[in-house]
Amino acid sequence: ALQRDGRVVLRGIRFDTDSAVPRADSLPDLEALLVLIRETRGGSWIIEGHTDSTGGATYNKALSDARAKAVVEWLAQRGVDRARLQAAGHGLERPVADNATIAGR
């Protein structure tokens, strides 16, 4: 997907409600992302954060920013150069799933 689309979507990095701390079950996807970044010499990465549709737009924008920054921090603590990483939170503006159901959220 990275070579074809120029992006990778990982849906296994999860956060509890109102939290910007990656859940323990996110570790496999975080580690896969770390390997991918290490294997891809050069270039920069935009780490995007998302939230569900509960809460207000301002709150969710800040939370999605904090989630993206938490992943950037996790990667940097494991040796990825921060200059290669940019955090971008999308809040309500770019949902990654249908928010009409609990399963989608």
PEGIVEN-V156411 format. One record per residue. N is the residue number from 0. SS is DSSP state (hx for helix, st for strand, lp for the rest). Layout:
BEGIN
N_SS ; N_SS
END
This chain:
BEGIN
0_lp ; 1_hx ; 2_hx ; 3_hx ; 4_hx ; 5_lp ; 6_lp ; 7_lp ; 8_lp ; 9_lp ; 10_lp ; 11_lp ; 12_lp ; 13_lp ; 14_st ; 15_lp ; 16_lp ; 17_lp ; 18_lp ; 19_lp ; 20_lp ; 21_st ; 22_lp ; 23_hx ; 24_hx ; 25_hx ; 26_hx ; 27_hx ; 28_hx ; 29_hx ; 30_hx ; 31_hx ; 32_hx ; 33_hx ; 34_hx ; 35_hx ; 36_hx ; 37_hx ; 38_hx ; 39_lp ; 40_lp ; 41_lp ; 42_lp ; 43_lp ; 44_st ; 45_st ; 46_st ; 47_st ; 48_st ; 49_lp ; 50_lp ; 51_lp ; 52_lp ; 53_lp ; 54_lp ; 55_lp ; 56_hx ; 57_hx ; 58_hx ; 59_hx ; 60_hx ; 61_hx ; 62_hx ; 63_hx ; 64_hx ; 65_hx ; 66_hx ; 67_hx ; 68_hx ; 69_hx ; 70_hx ; 71_hx ; 72_hx ; 73_hx ; 74_hx ; 75_hx ; 76_hx ; 77_lp ; 78_lp ; 79_lp ; 80_lp ; 81_hx ; 82_hx ; 83_hx ; 84_st ; 85_st ; 86_st ; 87_st ; 88_st ; 89_lp ; 90_lp ; 91_lp ; 92_lp ; 93_lp ; 94_lp ; 95_lp ; 96_lp ; 97_lp ; 98_lp ; 99_lp ; 100_lp ; 101_lp ; 102_lp ; 103_lp ; 104_lp
END
